[in-house]
Amino acid sequence: MLAICPAAPLGAGLAWVYGLSVPSVVLATAPGGIAEMCHTAEVLQLGVPLVTTAHVTRVIVLVTGTGTMFRFARSLATKYGKS
């Protein structure tokens, strides 16, 4: 519930800025698994490629950025004595 609250207005705003379908972009920004969101988009007859691309991009960013963010947070904690 906590993650969907900012995702819905973010999706609606992105849809408005880029002139895309609001339901498709809201589903693309919604938290959840790739398979579930793609099936939901297919059943609701929304933009399946858009939803799939958004979720795959999210996974790639999270997987590649998590290690870097962890090392950065650890270096800050070490620097300021909270290890």
PDB file with SEQRES, HELIX, SHEET and CRYST1 records, atoms N, CA, C and O in Angstrom:
SEQRES   1 A   83  MET LEU ALA ILE CYS PRO ALA ALA PRO LEU GLY ALA GLY          
SEQRES   2 A   83  LEU ALA TRP VAL TYR GLY LEU SER VAL PRO SER VAL VAL          
SEQRES   3 A   83  LEU ALA THR ALA PRO GLY GLY ILE ALA GLU MET CYS HIS          
SEQRES   4 A   83  THR ALA GLU VAL LEU GLN LEU GLY VAL PRO LEU VAL THR          
SEQRES   5 A   83  THR ALA HIS VAL THR ARG VAL ILE VAL LEU VAL THR GLY          
SEQRES   6 A   83  THR GLY THR MET PHE ARG PHE ALA ARG SER LEU ALA THR          
SEQRES   7 A   83  LYS TYR GLY LYS SER                                          
HELIX    1 AA1 ILE A    4  TYR A   18  1                                  15    
HELIX    2 AA2 VAL A   22  THR A   29  1                                   8    
HELIX    3 AA3 ILE A   34  VAL A   43  1                                  10    
HELIX    4 AA4 VAL A   48  LYS A   79  1                                  32    
CRYST1    1.000    1.000    1.000  90.00  90.00  90.00 P 1           1          
ATOM      1  N   MET A   1       0.826  -1.194   0.000  1.00  0.00           N  
ATOM      2  CA  MET A   1       0.000   0.000   0.000  1.00  0.00           C  
ATOM      3  C   MET A   1       0.872   1.260   0.000  1.00  0.00           C  
ATOM      4  O   MET A   1       0.548   2.255  -0.648  1.00  0.00           O  
ATOM      5  N   LEU A   2       1.971   1.196   0.731  1.00  0.00           N  
ATOM      6  CA  LEU A   2       2.834   2.367   0.834  1.00  0.00           C  
ATOM      7  C   LEU A   2       3.496   2.703  -0.507  1.00  0.00           C  
ATOM      8  O   LEU A   2       3.700   3.877  -0.818  1.00  0.00           O  
ATOM      9  N   ALA A   3       3.826   1.693  -1.292  1.00  0.00           N  
ATOM     10  CA  ALA A   3       4.501   1.930  -2.570  1.00  0.00           C  
ATOM     11  C   ALA A   3       3.541   2.385  -3.670  1.00  0.00           C  
ATOM     12  O   ALA A   3       3.949   3.112  -4.575  1.00  0.00           O  
ATOM     13  N   ILE A   4       2.283   1.973  -3.607  1.00  0.00           N  
ATOM     14  CA  ILE A   4       1.337   2.324  -4.665  1.00  0.00           C  
ATOM     15  C   ILE A   4       0.886   3.787  -4.549  1.00  0.00           C  
ATOM     16  O   ILE A   4       0.505   4.400  -5.546  1.00  0.00           O  
ATOM     17  N   CYS A   5       0.931   4.338  -3.346  1.00  0.00           N  
ATOM     18  CA  CYS A   5       0.488   5.734  -3.168  1.00  0.00           C  
ATOM     19  C   CYS A   5       1.304   6.727  -3.991  1.00  0.00           C  
ATOM     20  O   CYS A   5       0.707   7.574  -4.656  1.00  0.00           O  
ATOM     21  N   PRO A   6       2.629   6.669  -3.984  1.00  0.00           N  
ATOM     22  CA  PRO A   6       3.357   7.593  -4.860  1.00  0.00           C  
ATOM     23  C   PRO A   6       3.406   7.122  -6.316  1.00  0.00           C  
ATOM     24  O   PRO A   6       3.608   7.938  -7.215  1.00  0.00           O  
ATOM     25  N   ALA A   7       3.223   5.821  -6.564  1.00  0.00           N  
ATOM     26  CA  ALA A   7       3.323   5.301  -7.931  1.00  0.00           C  
ATOM     27  C   ALA A   7       2.154   5.763  -8.798  1.00  0.00           C  
ATOM     28  O   ALA A   7       2.348   6.067  -9.975  1.00  0.00           O  
ATOM     29  N   ALA A   8       0.964   5.819  -8.248  1.00  0.00           N  
ATOM     30  CA  ALA A   8      -0.209   6.210  -9.043  1.00  0.00           C  
ATOM     31  C   ALA A   8      -0.122   7.658  -9.529  1.00  0.00           C  
ATOM     32  O   ALA A   8      -0.302   7.899 -10.723  1.00  0.00           O  
ATOM     33  N   PRO A   9       0.146   8.635  -8.649  1.00  0.00           N  
ATOM     34  CA  PRO A   9       0.268   9.994  -9.179  1.00  0.00           C  
ATOM     35  C   PRO A   9       1.483  10.185 -10.086  1.00  0.00           C  
ATOM     36  O   PRO A   9       1.438  10.974 -11.029  1.00  0.00           O  
ATOM     37  N   LEU A  10       2.572   9.459  -9.799  1.00  0.00           N  
ATOM     38  CA  LEU A  10       3.744   9.530 -10.674  1.00  0.00           C  
ATOM     39  C   LEU A  10       3.378   9.028 -12.069  1.00  0.00           C  
ATOM     40  O   LEU A  10       3.718   9.663 -13.067  1.00  0.00           O  
ATOM     41  N   GLY A  11       2.689   7.896 -12.140  1.00  0.00           N  
ATOM     42  CA  GLY A  11       2.268   7.353 -13.431  1.00  0.00           C  
ATOM     43  C   GLY A  11       1.325   8.280 -14.162  1.00  0.00           C  
ATOM     44  O   GLY A  11       1.449   8.471 -15.371  1.00  0.00           O  
ATOM     45  N   ALA A  12       0.381   8.858 -13.438  1.00  0.00           N  
ATOM     46  CA  ALA A  12      -0.563   9.789 -14.073  1.00  0.00           C  
ATOM     47  C   ALA A  12       0.165  11.026 -14.594  1.00  0.00           C  
ATOM     48  O   ALA A  12      -0.143  11.523 -15.677  1.00  0.00           O  
ATOM     49  N   GLY A  13       1.125  11.518 -13.824  1.00  0.00           N  
ATOM     50  CA  GLY A  13       1.895  12.678 -14.272  1.00  0.00           C  
ATOM     51  C   GLY A  13       2.744  12.379 -15.491  1.00  0.00           C  
ATOM     52  O   GLY A  13       2.800  13.178 -16.427  1.00  0.00           O  
ATOM     53  N   LEU A  14       3.412  11.221 -15.484  1.00  0.00           N  
ATOM     54  CA  LEU A  14       4.214  10.835 -16.649  1.00  0.00           C  
ATOM     55  C   LEU A  14       3.340  10.645 -17.887  1.00  0.00           C  
ATOM     56  O   LEU A  14       3.730  11.031 -18.989  1.00  0.00           O  
ATOM     57  N   ALA A  15       2.170  10.058 -17.709  1.00  0.00           N  
ATOM     58  CA  ALA A  15       1.253   9.874 -18.840  1.00  0.00           C  
ATOM     59  C   ALA A  15       0.816  11.212 -19.406  1.00  0.00           C  
ATOM     60  O   ALA A  15       0.722  11.374 -20.623  1.00  0.00           O  
ATOM     61  N   TRP A  16       0.552  12.163 -18.537  1.00  0.00           N  
ATOM     62  CA  TRP A  16       0.129  13.484 -18.993  1.00  0.00           C  
ATOM     63  C   TRP A  16       1.264  14.192 -19.732  1.00  0.00           C  
ATOM     64  O   TRP A  16       1.039  14.799 -20.780  1.00  0.00           O  
ATOM     65  N   VAL A  17       2.488  14.117 -19.188  1.00  0.00           N  
ATOM     66  CA  VAL A  17       3.632  14.790 -19.805  1.00  0.00           C  
ATOM     67  C   VAL A  17       3.937  14.216 -21.176  1.00  0.00           C  
ATOM     68  O   VAL A  17       4.206  14.962 -22.117  1.00  0.00           O  
ATOM     69  N   TYR A  18       3.898  12.881 -21.299  1.00  0.00           N  
ATOM     70  CA  TYR A  18       4.292  12.229 -22.547  1.00  0.00           C  
ATOM     71  C   TYR A  18       3.124  11.889 -23.459  1.00  0.00           C  
ATOM     72  O   TYR A  18       3.331  11.334 -24.538  1.00  0.00           O  
ATOM     73  N   GLY A  19       1.916  12.205 -23.056  1.00  0.00           N  
ATOM     74  CA  GLY A  19       0.751  11.966 -23.894  1.00  0.00           C  
ATOM     75  C   GLY A  19       0.428  10.487 -24.085  1.00  0.00           C  
ATOM     76  O   GLY A  19      -0.008  10.074 -25.159  1.00  0.00           O  
ATOM     77  N   LEU A  20       0.644   9.698 -23.040  1.00  0.00           N  
ATOM     78  CA  LEU A  20       0.371   8.261 -23.099  1.00  0.00           C  
ATOM     79  C   LEU A  20      -0.908   7.932 -22.346  1.00  0.00           C  
ATOM     80  O   LEU A  20      -1.489   8.787 -21.678  1.00  0.00           O  
ATOM     81  N   SER A  21      -1.329   6.699 -22.462  1.00  0.00           N  
ATOM     82  CA  SER A  21      -2.523   6.230 -21.771  1.00  0.00           C  
ATOM     83  C   SER A  21      -2.273   6.197 -20.261  1.00  0.00           C  
ATOM     84  O   SER A  21      -1.328   5.558 -19.797  1.00  0.00           O  
ATOM     85  N   VAL A  22      -3.122   6.887 -19.504  1.00  0.00           N  
ATOM     86  CA  VAL A  22      -2.946   6.961 -18.051  1.00  0.00           C  
ATOM     87  C   VAL A  22      -2.996   5.572 -17.403  1.00  0.00           C  
ATOM     88  O   VAL A  22      -2.117   5.260 -16.600  1.00  0.00           O  
ATOM     89  N   PRO A  23      -3.986   4.724 -17.715  1.00  0.00           N  
ATOM     90  CA  PRO A  23      -3.996   3.407 -17.063  1.00  0.00           C  
ATOM     91  C   PRO A  23      -2.744   2.575 -17.369  1.00  0.00           C  
ATOM     92  O   PRO A  23      -2.250   1.862 -16.495  1.00  0.00           O  
ATOM     93  N   SER A  24      -2.236   2.659 -18.584  1.00  0.00           N  
ATOM     94  CA  SER A  24      -1.038   1.894 -18.943  1.00  0.00           C  
ATOM     95  C   SER A  24       0.179   2.361 -18.154  1.00  0.00           C  
ATOM     96  O   SER A  24       0.948   1.537 -17.659  1.00  0.00           O  
ATOM     97  N   VAL A  25       0.359   3.664 -18.033  1.00  0.00           N  
ATOM     98  CA  VAL A  25       1.529   4.184 -17.345  1.00  0.00           C  
ATOM     99  C   VAL A  25       1.405   3.989 -15.832  1.00  0.00           C  
ATOM    100  O   VAL A  25       2.407   3.736 -15.163  1.00  0.00           O  
ATOM    101  N   VAL A  26       0.208   4.101 -15.292  1.00  0.00           N  
ATOM    102  CA  VAL A  26       0.021   3.831 -13.863  1.00  0.00           C  
ATOM    103  C   VAL A  26       0.352   2.372 -13.574  1.00  0.00           C  
ATOM    104  O   VAL A  26       0.998   2.080 -12.568  1.00  0.00           O  
ATOM    105  N   LEU A  27      -0.074   1.458 -14.428  1.00  0.00           N  
ATOM    106  CA  LEU A  27       0.268   0.048 -14.250  1.00  0.00           C  
ATOM    107  C   LEU A  27       1.770  -0.173 -14.441  1.00  0.00           C  
ATOM    108  O   LEU A  27       2.358  -1.033 -13.786  1.00  0.00           O  
ATOM    109  N   ALA A  28       2.382   0.590 -15.324  1.00  0.00           N  
ATOM    110  CA  ALA A  28       3.826   0.462 -15.552  1.00  0.00           C  
ATOM    111  C   ALA A  28       4.626   0.927 -14.343  1.00  0.00           C  
ATOM    112  O   ALA A  28       5.712   0.404 -14.093  1.00  0.00           O  
ATOM    113  N   THR A  29       4.118   1.892 -13.588  1.00  0.00           N  
ATOM    114  CA  THR A  29       4.829   2.378 -12.411  1.00  0.00           C  
ATOM    115  C   THR A  29       4.425   1.647 -11.138  1.00  0.00           C  
ATOM    116  O   THR A  29       5.032   1.860 -10.088  1.00  0.00           O  
ATOM    117  N   ALA A  30       3.427   0.803 -11.212  1.00  0.00           N  
ATOM    118  CA  ALA A  30       2.950   0.088 -10.018  1.00  0.00           C  
ATOM    119  C   ALA A  30       3.972  -0.946  -9.553  1.00  0.00           C  
ATOM    120  O   ALA A  30       4.635  -1.583 -10.372  1.00  0.00           O  
ATOM    121  N   PRO A  31       4.094  -1.107  -8.250  1.00  0.00           N  
ATOM    122  CA  PRO A  31       4.997  -2.146  -7.745  1.00  0.00           C  
ATOM    123  C   PRO A  31       4.404  -3.527  -8.000  1.00  0.00           C  
ATOM    124  O   PRO A  31       3.195  -3.730  -7.890  1.00  0.00           O  
ATOM    125  N   GLY A  32       5.259  -4.454  -8.334  1.00  0.00           N  
ATOM    126  CA  GLY A  32       4.802  -5.815  -8.593  1.00  0.00           C  
ATOM    127  C   GLY A  32       5.745  -6.514  -9.544  1.00  0.00           C  
ATOM    128  O   GLY A  32       6.665  -5.904 -10.089  1.00  0.00           O  
ATOM    129  N   GLY A  33       5.512  -7.781  -9.736  1.00  0.00           N  
ATOM    130  CA  GLY A  33       6.354  -8.571 -10.608  1.00  0.00           C  
ATOM    131  C   GLY A  33       6.066  -8.317 -12.075  1.00  0.00           C  
ATOM    132  O   GLY A  33       4.980  -7.871 -12.444  1.00  0.00           O  
ATOM    133  N   ILE A  34       7.050  -8.607 -12.901  1.00  0.00           N  
ATOM    134  CA  ILE A  34       6.919  -8.381 -14.340  1.00  0.00           C  
ATOM    135  C   ILE A  34       5.798  -9.226 -14.920  1.00  0.00           C  
ATOM    136  O   ILE A  34       4.959  -8.720 -15.665  1.00  0.00           O  
ATOM    137  N   ALA A  35       5.779 -10.499 -14.585  1.00  0.00           N  
ATOM    138  CA  ALA A  35       4.773 -11.403 -15.157  1.00  0.00           C  
ATOM    139  C   ALA A  35       3.363 -10.986 -14.763  1.00  0.00           C  
ATOM    140  O   ALA A  35       2.463 -10.961 -15.603  1.00  0.00           O  
ATOM    141  N   GLU A  36       3.169 -10.660 -13.493  1.00  0.00           N  
ATOM    142  CA  GLU A  36       1.835 -10.283 -13.029  1.00  0.00           C  
ATOM    143  C   GLU A  36       1.343  -9.013 -13.692  1.00  0.00           C  
ATOM    144  O   GLU A  36       0.182  -8.918 -14.090  1.00  0.00           O  
ATOM    145  N   MET A  37       2.234  -8.034 -13.809  1.00  0.00           N  
ATOM    146  CA  MET A  37       1.834  -6.769 -14.411  1.00  0.00           C  
ATOM    147  C   MET A  37       1.558  -6.930 -15.912  1.00  0.00           C  
ATOM    148  O   MET A  37       0.655  -6.287 -16.448  1.00  0.00           O  
ATOM    149  N   CYS A  38       2.330  -7.781 -16.584  1.00  0.00           N  
ATOM    150  CA  CYS A  38       2.106  -8.005 -18.022  1.00  0.00           C  
ATOM    151  C   CYS A  38       0.790  -8.719 -18.264  1.00  0.00           C  
ATOM    152  O   CYS A  38       0.055  -8.380 -19.192  1.00  0.00           O  
ATOM    153  N   HIS A  39       0.492  -9.700 -17.438  1.00  0.00           N  
ATOM    154  CA  HIS A  39      -0.797 -10.399 -17.565  1.00  0.00           C  
ATOM    155  C   HIS A  39      -1.948  -9.449 -17.268  1.00  0.00           C  
ATOM    156  O   HIS A  39      -2.976  -9.478 -17.945  1.00  0.00           O  
ATOM    157  N   THR A  40      -1.776  -8.616 -16.266  1.00  0.00           N  
ATOM    158  CA  THR A  40      -2.816  -7.636 -15.939  1.00  0.00           C  
ATOM    159  C   THR A  40      -3.022  -6.676 -17.107  1.00  0.00           C  
ATOM    160  O   THR A  40      -4.162  -6.373 -17.462  1.00  0.00           O  
ATOM    161  N   ALA A  41      -1.946  -6.198 -17.703  1.00  0.00           N  
ATOM    162  CA  ALA A  41      -2.061  -5.297 -18.847  1.00  0.00           C  
ATOM    163  C   ALA A  41      -2.750  -5.984 -20.023  1.00  0.00           C  
ATOM    164  O   ALA A  41      -3.556  -5.373 -20.725  1.00  0.00           O  
ATOM    165  N   GLU A  42      -2.424  -7.258 -20.229  1.00  0.00           N  
ATOM    166  CA  GLU A  42      -3.049  -7.995 -21.329  1.00  0.00           C  
ATOM    167  C   GLU A  42      -4.542  -8.175 -21.099  1.00  0.00           C  
ATOM    168  O   GLU A  42      -5.337  -7.991 -22.020  1.00  0.00           O  
ATOM    169  N   VAL A  43      -4.922  -8.527 -19.901  1.00  0.00           N  
ATOM    170  CA  VAL A  43      -6.337  -8.735 -19.582  1.00  0.00           C  
ATOM    171  C   VAL A  43      -7.113  -7.425 -19.686  1.00  0.00           C  
ATOM    172  O   VAL A  43      -8.248  -7.407 -20.163  1.00  0.00           O  
ATOM    173  N   LEU A  44      -6.502  -6.334 -19.239  1.00  0.00           N  
ATOM    174  CA  LEU A  44      -7.164  -5.028 -19.287  1.00  0.00           C  
ATOM    175  C   LEU A  44      -7.017  -4.337 -20.637  1.00  0.00           C  
ATOM    176  O   LEU A  44      -7.498  -3.219 -20.821  1.00  0.00           O  
ATOM    177  N   GLN A  45      -6.351  -5.002 -21.583  1.00  0.00           N  
ATOM    178  CA  GLN A  45      -6.120  -4.481 -22.929  1.00  0.00           C  
ATOM    179  C   GLN A  45      -5.402  -3.129 -22.886  1.00  0.00           C  
ATOM    180  O   GLN A  45      -5.807  -2.162 -23.531  1.00  0.00           O  
ATOM    181  N   LEU A  46      -4.321  -3.103 -22.101  1.00  0.00           N  
ATOM    182  CA  LEU A  46      -3.484  -1.911 -21.991  1.00  0.00           C  
ATOM    183  C   LEU A  46      -2.183  -2.154 -22.748  1.00  0.00           C  
ATOM    184  O   LEU A  46      -2.028  -3.193 -23.389  1.00  0.00           O  
ATOM    185  N   GLY A  47      -1.263  -1.227 -22.685  1.00  0.00           N  
ATOM    186  CA  GLY A  47      -0.004  -1.328 -23.420  1.00  0.00           C  
ATOM    187  C   GLY A  47       0.955  -2.323 -22.791  1.00  0.00           C  
ATOM    188  O   GLY A  47       1.756  -1.954 -21.932  1.00  0.00           O  
ATOM    189  N   VAL A  48       0.884  -3.575 -23.208  1.00  0.00           N  
ATOM    190  CA  VAL A  48       1.755  -4.621 -22.663  1.00  0.00           C  
ATOM    191  C   VAL A  48       3.234  -4.308 -22.900  1.00  0.00           C  
ATOM    192  O   VAL A  48       4.025  -4.470 -21.971  1.00  0.00           O  
ATOM    193  N   PRO A  49       3.653  -3.867 -24.097  1.00  0.00           N  
ATOM    194  CA  PRO A  49       5.077  -3.549 -24.280  1.00  0.00           C  
ATOM    195  C   PRO A  49       5.556  -2.418 -23.359  1.00  0.00           C  
ATOM    196  O   PRO A  49       6.677  -2.468 -22.852  1.00  0.00           O  
ATOM    197  N   LEU A  50       4.727  -1.419 -23.146  1.00  0.00           N  
ATOM    198  CA  LEU A  50       5.084  -0.311 -22.260  1.00  0.00           C  
ATOM    199  C   LEU A  50       5.258  -0.804 -20.827  1.00  0.00           C  
ATOM    200  O   LEU A  50       6.238  -0.461 -20.166  1.00  0.00           O  
ATOM    201  N   VAL A  51       4.323  -1.596 -20.353  1.00  0.00           N  
ATOM    202  CA  VAL A  51       4.379  -2.120 -18.988  1.00  0.00           C  
ATOM    203  C   VAL A  51       5.596  -3.027 -18.821  1.00  0.00           C  
ATOM    204  O   VAL A  51       6.312  -2.931 -17.824  1.00  0.00           O  
ATOM    205  N   THR A  52       5.830  -3.904 -19.791  1.00  0.00           N  
ATOM    206  CA  THR A  52       6.972  -4.814 -19.717  1.00  0.00           C  
ATOM    207  C   THR A  52       8.287  -4.050 -19.697  1.00  0.00           C  
ATOM    208  O   THR A  52       9.163  -4.337 -18.881  1.00  0.00           O  
ATOM    209  N   THR A  53       8.426  -3.087 -20.584  1.00  0.00           N  
ATOM    210  CA  THR A  53       9.659  -2.300 -20.657  1.00  0.00           C  
ATOM    211  C   THR A  53       9.908  -1.534 -19.366  1.00  0.00           C  
ATOM    212  O   THR A  53      11.038  -1.482 -18.881  1.00  0.00           O  
ATOM    213  N   ALA A  54       8.876  -0.950 -18.816  1.00  0.00           N  
ATOM    214  CA  ALA A  54       9.034  -0.190 -17.574  1.00  0.00           C  
ATOM    215  C   ALA A  54       9.482  -1.095 -16.428  1.00  0.00           C  
ATOM    216  O   ALA A  54      10.354  -0.717 -15.645  1.00  0.00           O  
ATOM    217  N   HIS A  55       8.899  -2.274 -16.326  1.00  0.00           N  
ATOM    218  CA  HIS A  55       9.252  -3.175 -15.227  1.00  0.00           C  
ATOM    219  C   HIS A  55      10.644  -3.789 -15.421  1.00  0.00           C  
ATOM    220  O   HIS A  55      11.387  -3.952 -14.453  1.00  0.00           O  
ATOM    221  N   VAL A  56      10.993  -4.123 -16.641  1.00  0.00           N  
ATOM    222  CA  VAL A  56      12.337  -4.654 -16.888  1.00  0.00           C  
ATOM    223  C   VAL A  56      13.382  -3.579 -16.592  1.00  0.00           C  
ATOM    224  O   VAL A  56      14.422  -3.870 -16.001  1.00  0.00           O  
ATOM    225  N   THR A  57      13.110  -2.344 -16.997  1.00  0.00           N  
ATOM    226  CA  THR A  57      14.023  -1.247 -16.712  1.00  0.00           C  
ATOM    227  C   THR A  57      14.179  -1.042 -15.210  1.00  0.00           C  
ATOM    228  O   THR A  57      15.285  -0.813 -14.722  1.00  0.00           O  
ATOM    229  N   ARG A  58      13.070  -1.123 -14.478  1.00  0.00           N  
ATOM    230  CA  ARG A  58      13.133  -0.979 -13.023  1.00  0.00           C  
ATOM    231  C   ARG A  58      14.012  -2.055 -12.398  1.00  0.00           C  
ATOM    232  O   ARG A  58      14.823  -1.765 -11.519  1.00  0.00           O  
ATOM    233  N   VAL A  59      13.853  -3.289 -12.850  1.00  0.00           N  
ATOM    234  CA  VAL A  59      14.657  -4.391 -12.313  1.00  0.00           C  
ATOM    235  C   VAL A  59      16.141  -4.182 -12.624  1.00  0.00           C  
ATOM    236  O   VAL A  59      16.990  -4.390 -11.757  1.00  0.00           O  
ATOM    237  N   ILE A  60      16.454  -3.774 -13.843  1.00  0.00           N  
ATOM    238  CA  ILE A  60      17.855  -3.546 -14.223  1.00  0.00           C  
ATOM    239  C   ILE A  60      18.466  -2.437 -13.371  1.00  0.00           C  
ATOM    240  O   ILE A  60      19.590  -2.575 -12.889  1.00  0.00           O  
ATOM    241  N   VAL A  61      17.744  -1.351 -13.184  1.00  0.00           N  
ATOM    242  CA  VAL A  61      18.256  -0.237 -12.372  1.00  0.00           C  
ATOM    243  C   VAL A  61      18.465  -0.688 -10.927  1.00  0.00           C  
ATOM    244  O   VAL A  61      19.481  -0.357 -10.316  1.00  0.00           O  
ATOM    245  N   LEU A  62      17.518  -1.435 -10.384  1.00  0.00           N  
ATOM    246  CA  LEU A  62      17.661  -1.902  -9.004  1.00  0.00           C  
ATOM    247  C   LEU A  62      18.828  -2.867  -8.843  1.00  0.00           C  
ATOM    248  O   LEU A  62      19.598  -2.756  -7.889  1.00  0.00           O  
ATOM    249  N   VAL A  63      18.963  -3.804  -9.760  1.00  0.00           N  
ATOM    250  CA  VAL A  63      20.028  -4.802  -9.647  1.00  0.00           C  
ATOM    251  C   VAL A  63      21.402  -4.156  -9.811  1.00  0.00           C  
ATOM    252  O   VAL A  63      22.328  -4.474  -9.065  1.00  0.00           O  
ATOM    253  N   THR A  64      21.537  -3.265 -10.768  1.00  0.00           N  
ATOM    254  CA  THR A  64      22.850  -2.656 -10.997  1.00  0.00           C  
ATOM    255  C   THR A  64      23.167  -1.533 -10.010  1.00  0.00           C  
ATOM    256  O   THR A  64      24.339  -1.233  -9.781  1.00  0.00           O  
ATOM    257  N   GLY A  65      22.164  -0.919  -9.432  1.00  0.00           N  
ATOM    258  CA  GLY A  65      22.413   0.198  -8.537  1.00  0.00           C  
ATOM    259  C   GLY A  65      22.487  -0.138  -7.063  1.00  0.00           C  
ATOM    260  O   GLY A  65      22.978   0.669  -6.274  1.00  0.00           O  
ATOM    261  N   THR A  66      22.009  -1.310  -6.671  1.00  0.00           N  
ATOM    262  CA  THR A  66      21.955  -1.652  -5.258  1.00  0.00           C  
ATOM    263  C   THR A  66      23.344  -1.753  -4.639  1.00  0.00           C  
ATOM    264  O   THR A  66      23.567  -1.223  -3.551  1.00  0.00           O  
ATOM    265  N   GLY A  67      24.271  -2.414  -5.299  1.00  0.00           N  
ATOM    266  CA  GLY A  67      25.629  -2.551  -4.773  1.00  0.00           C  
ATOM    267  C   GLY A  67      26.318  -1.213  -4.608  1.00  0.00           C  
ATOM    268  O   GLY A  67      26.983  -0.968  -3.602  1.00  0.00           O  
ATOM    269  N   THR A  68      26.158  -0.352  -5.593  1.00  0.00           N  
ATOM    270  CA  THR A  68      26.764   0.974  -5.538  1.00  0.00           C  
ATOM    271  C   THR A  68      26.182   1.793  -4.391  1.00  0.00           C  
ATOM    272  O   THR A  68      26.920   2.446  -3.654  1.00  0.00           O  
ATOM    273  N   MET A  69      24.877   1.760  -4.243  1.00  0.00           N  
ATOM    274  CA  MET A  69      24.240   2.500  -3.163  1.00  0.00           C  
ATOM    275  C   MET A  69      24.639   1.949  -1.795  1.00  0.00           C  
ATOM    276  O   MET A  69      24.812   2.715  -0.847  1.00  0.00           O  
ATOM    277  N   PHE A  70      24.784   0.629  -1.685  1.00  0.00           N  
ATOM    278  CA  PHE A  70      25.217   0.032  -0.426  1.00  0.00           C  
ATOM    279  C   PHE A  70      26.628   0.486  -0.066  1.00  0.00           C  
ATOM    280  O   PHE A  70      26.888   0.870   1.074  1.00  0.00           O  
ATOM    281  N   ARG A  71      27.538   0.441  -1.038  1.00  0.00           N  
ATOM    282  CA  ARG A  71      28.909   0.875  -0.771  1.00  0.00           C  
ATOM    283  C   ARG A  71      28.958   2.356  -0.396  1.00  0.00           C  
ATOM    284  O   ARG A  71      29.725   2.750   0.483  1.00  0.00           O  
ATOM    285  N   PHE A  72      28.150   3.167  -1.051  1.00  0.00           N  
ATOM    286  CA  PHE A  72      28.095   4.587  -0.735  1.00  0.00           C  
ATOM    287  C   PHE A  72      27.573   4.806   0.686  1.00  0.00           C  
ATOM    288  O   PHE A  72      28.138   5.598   1.439  1.00  0.00           O  
ATOM    289  N   ALA A  73      26.503   4.109   1.050  1.00  0.00           N  
ATOM    290  CA  ALA A  73      25.947   4.244   2.395  1.00  0.00           C  
ATOM    291  C   ALA A  73      26.937   3.749   3.449  1.00  0.00           C  
ATOM    292  O   ALA A  73      27.063   4.355   4.513  1.00  0.00           O  
ATOM    293  N   ARG A  74      27.635   2.660   3.161  1.00  0.00           N  
ATOM    294  CA  ARG A  74      28.618   2.129   4.097  1.00  0.00           C  
ATOM    295  C   ARG A  74      29.775   3.104   4.274  1.00  0.00           C  
ATOM    296  O   ARG A  74      30.262   3.290   5.389  1.00  0.00           O  
ATOM    297  N   SER A  75      30.223   3.732   3.183  1.00  0.00           N  
ATOM    298  CA  SER A  75      31.317   4.697   3.297  1.00  0.00           C  
ATOM    299  C   SER A  75      30.885   5.924   4.102  1.00  0.00           C  
ATOM    300  O   SER A  75      31.679   6.472   4.867  1.00  0.00           O  
ATOM    301  N   LEU A  76      29.642   6.354   3.936  1.00  0.00           N  
ATOM    302  CA  LEU A  76      29.145   7.471   4.739  1.00  0.00           C  
ATOM    303  C   LEU A  76      29.070   7.096   6.213  1.00  0.00           C  
ATOM    304  O   LEU A  76      29.430   7.887   7.084  1.00  0.00           O  
ATOM    305  N   ALA A  77      28.597   5.872   6.484  1.00  0.00           N  
ATOM    306  CA  ALA A  77      28.499   5.422   7.874  1.00  0.00           C  
ATOM    307  C   ALA A  77      29.879   5.320   8.507  1.00  0.00           C  
ATOM    308  O   ALA A  77      30.050   5.667   9.675  1.00  0.00           O  
ATOM    309  N   THR A  78      30.849   4.857   7.764  1.00  0.00           N  
ATOM    310  CA  THR A  78      32.219   4.755   8.267  1.00  0.00           C  
ATOM    311  C   THR A  78      32.813   6.144   8.487  1.00  0.00           C  
ATOM    312  O   THR A  78      33.493   6.390   9.483  1.00  0.00           O  
ATOM    313  N   LYS A  79      32.553   7.030   7.563  1.00  0.00           N  
ATOM    314  CA  LYS A  79      33.106   8.384   7.644  1.00  0.00           C  
ATOM    315  C   LYS A  79      32.557   9.139   8.863  1.00  0.00           C  
ATOM    316  O   LYS A  79      33.287   9.887   9.512  1.00  0.00           O  
ATOM    317  N   TYR A  80      31.301   8.946   9.161  1.00  0.00           N  
ATOM    318  CA  TYR A  80      30.679   9.676  10.251  1.00  0.00           C  
ATOM    319  C   TYR A  80      30.569   8.846  11.539  1.00  0.00           C  
ATOM    320  O   TYR A  80      29.864   9.236  12.470  1.00  0.00           O  
ATOM    321  N   GLY A  81      31.270   7.697  11.590  1.00  0.00           N  
ATOM    322  CA  GLY A  81      31.394   6.926  12.817  1.00  0.00           C  
ATOM    323  C   GLY A  81      30.194   6.120  13.237  1.00  0.00           C  
ATOM    324  O   GLY A  81      30.049   5.822  14.422  1.00  0.00           O  
ATOM    325  N   LYS A  82      29.321   5.753  12.310  1.00  0.00           N  
ATOM    326  CA  LYS A  82      28.136   4.966  12.660  1.00  0.00           C  
ATOM    327  C   LYS A  82      28.196   3.628  11.962  1.00  0.00           C  
ATOM    328  O   LYS A  82      27.269   3.277  11.232  1.00  0.00           O  
ATOM    329  N   SER A  83      29.252   2.874  12.162  1.00  0.00           N  
ATOM    330  CA  SER A  83      29.411   1.593  11.471  1.00  0.00           C  
ATOM    331  C   SER A  83      28.812   0.456  12.207  1.00  0.00           C  
ATOM    332  O   SER A  83      28.872  -0.682  11.740  1.00  0.00           O  
TER     333      SER A  83                                                      
END                                                                             
